[in-house]
Amino acid sequence: MARLTSALVLLIAVAGGLYQLYVKPLLVKLGHWRVIEAIGNTQCKTVPELQACEKLVLHQPTGLLYLACSTPESRVAWTPCLSRLNASGASNNDYVSTYDPSSSRITRLKIKNFTGNRGLSLHGMDVVPSSSNPSELFVYLVNHRAPLAGQPAHLVGADSSIEVFKAIIGSDTLVHIKTVEDEVILTPNDVVGYPDGQSFYFTNDHGEKVGLLRELDILGRATTSVGYCHVETGCKYAIRHMRGNNGITRAQNDTLYVTDVINGAVSILERQRDDTLVIVDAIKTDRGLDNISIDSAGVLWAAGVVKVLTLMKHFANPSISAPSSALRISLNTGPSSFYGEKYKIEKVFEDDGNIASGSTSVVHDAERGRLFLHGLSAPHLTVCKA
């Protein structure tokens, strides 16, 4: 009996230690005890005509917002990053839209020269001005295609690709250039393109398309990665064994930033001559981060996950509201920088889901003072003064 008691005491002690070291910090990051604050949500308007737009990109010179959109119903059935693999429920008719905040004009862009018989199921996106023609844009899209006929999606996952399109500023048409498919494009989430219209980096948000091991990534498995592709030379892994990879963005000096949706950090990556990436620093925050963008002032903006369990309920049923937040991340120039606080992290927007529900993308127009928020299954675009 004494040995049994000692064993139970030891087991309880070990369990308590594991809870304090691993489980409790994870629950904190996931927002289990987080109190939602109303911040920056009073001077906002919503645009209900634009729904389920997972990624936003601002064209700074014109102020036009580009959105990669679907329908809430399609997101419930077919969202491979969430292991929702009912291909029969996918819209296959997702679209890119522009929104002009000055006139409130919405333009759904027409697709030209795209012959993919599995359509478009959109996720991440980037819009990049051409290096050879400033009036021309390259649009890079993550396309979660259903698997080829005869392959059950729940067993093999999505057959994802990166689609490259070209557009003229002010035009209502996207002209397809290239479908890029490769085994390295395993579980793509977001993409950042280059002005040559031929090369891009993208994040893989899991190390496996399907299976139990994939679901264990929430415990911190280092299985996510960043890939690099060039349409002429193919694709390769730029860096592997990262955690929680989700959004990606690029600064003018070619520094790349990748968010961790589980642990709430931003990895800063330096590009090498062979197009591989090296992590040179990391910015820690108090919450998981989805997509990330950089404004014209060089400031990072990230969509923060406020309460992950509520967000998961929202993804399963978009009529359920989920709180949203936006973090502003900049170099710390204040007195605390002398004490090791290299970056300044500010929560500039938070809402209980009434104004902005389930936001996965945040973009800031620094020149016009606008903040845009939207989400994978969100019922509307939110535009706030900032």
KARA-V899259 format. One record per residue. RES is the residue in one small letter. PSI is psi in whole degrees, 0 to 359 (NA if undefined). Layout:
RES_PSI / RES_PSI
This chain:
m_320 / a_319 / r_319 / l_317 / t_316 / s_320 / a_319 / l_319 / v_318 / l_318 / l_317 / i_320 / a_316 / v_315 / a_319 / g_321 / g_317 / l_321 / y_313 / q_324 / l_323 / y_310 / v_310 / k_313 / p_323 / l_317 / l_324 / v_313 / k_322 / l_357 / g_22 / h_319 / w_12 / r_135 / v_125 / i_131 / e_150 / a_106 / i_126 / g_20 / n_19 / t_335 / q_65 / c_157 / k_159 / t_153 / v_90 / p_346 / e_342 / l_110 / q_152 / a_47 / c_101 / e_327 / k_140 / l_141 / v_131 / l_132 / h_101 / q_316 / p_322 / t_342 / g_5 / l_139 / l_131 / y_137 / l_137 / a_110 / c_159 / s_215 / t_150 / p_323 / e_319 / s_320 / r_323 / v_320 / a_318 / w_89 / t_89 / p_329 / c_339 / l_12 / s_30 / r_105 / l_38 / n_88 / a_333 / s_341 / g_0 / a_145 / s_324 / n_10 / n_34 / d_166 / y_161 / v_133 / s_157 / t_151 / y_125 / d_106 / p_334 / s_324 / s_354 / s_21 / r_132 / i_130 / t_116 / r_117 / l_135 / k_149 / i_132 / k_139 / n_15 / f_118 / t_9 / g_120 / n_0 / r_8 / g_199 / l_125 / s_96 / l_152 / h_257 / g_162 / m_152 / d_148 / v_120 / v_127 / p_140 / s_143 / s_342 / s_341 / n_105 / p_342 / s_0 / e_141 / l_145 / f_131 / v_119 / y_129 / l_133 / v_122 / n_112 / h_83 / r_148 / a_154 / p_163 / l_156 / a_136 / g_353 / q_115 / p_127 / a_324 / h_346 / l_330 / v_347 / g_188 / a_156 / d_72 / s_151 / s_170 / i_125 / e_136 / v_125 / f_166 / k_143 / a_154 / i_136 / i_127 / g_350 / s_160 / d_22 / t_139 / l_125 / v_122 / h_135 / i_313 / k_140 / t_123 / v_118 / e_137 / d_154 / e_339 / v_331 / i_76 / l_299 / t_63 / p_140 / n_306 / d_164 / v_146 / v_123 / g_170 / y_159 / p_3 / d_349 / g_13 / q_344 / s_152 / f_158 / y_155 / f_155 / t_140 / n_123 / d_356 / h_165 / g_350 / e_150 / k_321 / v_169 / g_166 / l_319 / l_321 / r_317 / e_343 / l_357 / d_334 / i_341 / l_1 / g_19 / r_137 / a_75 / t_351 / t_168 / s_173 / v_131 / g_159 / y_136 / c_145 / h_134 / v_339 / e_328 / t_352 / g_196 / c_157 / k_165 / y_128 / a_326 / i_143 / r_179 / h_41 / m_174 / r_133 / g_26 / n_138 / n_265 / g_159 / i_142 / t_168 / r_135 / a_169 / q_331 / n_11 / d_12 / t_136 / l_148 / y_130 / v_132 / t_153 / d_112 / v_345 / i_308 / n_353 / g_51 / a_160 / v_118 / s_133 / i_123 / l_140 / e_131 / r_135 / q_171 / r_331 / d_14 / d_7 / t_169 / l_148 / v_132 / i_124 / v_345 / d_168 / a_142 / i_119 / k_139 / t_181 / d_8 / r_160 / g_149 / l_136 / d_239 / n_156 / i_146 / s_167 / i_132 / d_180 / s_346 / a_1 / g_16 / v_138 / l_144 / w_127 / a_142 / a_118 / g_140 / v_114 / v_305 / k_108 / v_324 / l_320 / t_323 / l_320 / m_323 / k_321 / h_318 / f_325 / a_330 / n_93 / p_345 / s_345 / i_123 / s_148 / a_137 / p_155 / s_155 / s_157 / a_129 / l_138 / r_126 / i_121 / s_168 / l_137 / n_115 / t_5 / g_180 / p_328 / s_345 / s_334 / f_347 / y_23 / g_358 / e_88 / k_329 / y_146 / k_122 / i_120 / e_133 / k_106 / v_349 / f_135 / e_141 / d_151 / d_359 / g_353 / n_319 / i_317 / a_114 / s_126 / g_41 / s_131 / t_356 / s_135 / v_131 / v_138 / h_129 / d_98 / a_331 / e_331 / r_358 / g_45 / r_143 / l_128 / f_137 / l_137 / h_173 / g_164 / l_314 / s_17 / a_147 / p_348 / h_161 / l_141 / t_131 / v_122 / c_154 / k_136 / a_NA
